[in-house]
């Protein structure tokens, strides 16, 4: 399918200055946005609690969100499940119901009630919903429960564990999910659920590790793609392809930050996909430039870039529009995570098409003049 008449010639390099200026300003604004206002990290990276609740009556996401904000939860996410009416996924930033100072109070209260040296070890789960204790001798469970509650712990159940020489006990506490469900029951007594269908949490340290691993994956992808382009073509092509790819990912991330959309592992997957799409589109243009460098030896690289890009313009438009139509269907018909990844891919496709023409190729021409002294 040819949208552009064969043999057409467009002087893309003539307009590279204004387009590069606009795209550079967009990239700079995206870079600044990473520091202010900063990314809105999801619970994957920032830590938090996610639970799934099924209400017994008609309840809107806005009502639930307002109730949670009134209860003191900052910026809660409430996502409706389309196939199950009145069923919602709720995400909050809180992870542990036990601050560090309260953990210390519980330890001191247990020592005071049980006696000096009886409590040998006390571990609190990162989610703040479970305490594991190891003691030096047999104690009454009621005595232990009263000691923990004296320190401020809300005990839900207490069980003794076997398999250890020293007696061990596992104490289940009322966690963030339990507190949240209780507050919703208080706000909506006639339709709130008794408990959560599913509860997941990510601790701050685990979230930080996931964030570091995500950044590393992006850096590894950039390094290997640069090596691939350098070996596939030569050194003059690699910087343009990689800079264009980074530019596309940066602007997409910047739009996410400016719109305060949640940045999570799904966003990283979208960025990696955009980088792959961008470099693929760039390599198609690079291939035609390299072919024409062999076929047409009496033209400057600037003219070869215009000829090659004009020849590939029809293919670029058809590919980009087809991909954009597919992504648009996911965006308008999908929900939640599907919409977010489709939104990112849509931005990446549009910006990636422009960067292949107006960033990758001009940088290659600049590298050629500097390294190979071509006119």
Phi, psi and omega in degrees: 000122183249107175278332180253133182299129179304139181091357179293148181230126178237133181272076181295324184294338179295328184256011184295327182300302180299319182293317179298322179298313180296314181294324178293320177296322177296319179294321179295317178298321178296320180295317179296322182296336178293336178260325176213120008281352180090156182294146173266085185292138173281181183292341176302321186255326184265345186087152180161186182236136177237131177221154180246126184235143176244112179279152183269353178219173182296122180219133181268154177303324180296321178296316181294316181298317179296319180296320181290320178296320178294332180278355176106006178274125183275126174049058177288146175258131178235115184243123179279146177261114190299318185287342182237098181302142178065020174247132188224150169258125183243131179237131176230159184282339182291138180245305185251138176273001181238102174296164183300319181294328179287325176300319179295322178296320179296318179297316180295319180294321178293319178298317183292322183281324185271337183108151183298129175086352180287316179279110183268328183206140176221122180240135178249132180294151179303333179279354178069018183248005182208138176237132176248128183237145173236126184240166186273347181199175181293137178224162177281130181300323179297321178296318180294317180298317179296323179295317180293318180292330176296331178276355177108006179278138177263095187280130176261319177203156180224127182229142174274146181248142178255172177097010179225148180295318176273141177301136180231148182227144177242122184248121176266128183254166172284110185267190182300316181298319179295317180297319181295314179298321179296320180292325177289324177296324179291323181282322181236072186297335185266352184218358182283150181284158177288321182205177183275142175286329182206140178226131175224148176216154176232122179289157180304320181292317178296320178298320178295321178295319177297319180296316178296319180295324179294317178297318178299319180298321178295317180294318177298318180299317180298314182298314183289325177294320178297318177298318180299312181295320180297319179283323182292320180246254170202182190299330184292335182275329188299311183301318180298316180296316183289318179297319178297319180295315178296320179301316181295314180295320182294315181294319178299314179295322179298319178297318177303314183292315182296326177273359181056037173283153186290128177262117182216195181297328177296322178297319178298318177299319178295318180296318178297321177295317179297318179298319178295317179296317182297312183291328177295315179297321180293319182294326177299316178292317179301320179301315181291324177298315181296320178298317181288336176294332178275320184285317186246102186262352183261014181246149174286163181296327177301313179292323179296323178295316178297317180296312183295316180294323178295320179294325183267000186298318180298316180296318181297316181294314182297314181297313182295317180294320179297314179295320181294323178296319179296315180294323180298322178298318178295322183291315184278332182258342182275177178224158171055240185298322180298318178296319181297314182290326177292322178299313180296316181296323178298315177297315182298323181295313182294310182292322180297323178295317179293319184291328178297325183273315191255355178240306183298310182294312178300323178293323177298319178295322177295316179297323180295317180294322183284321187265329186243357175057038175276147181273000000 
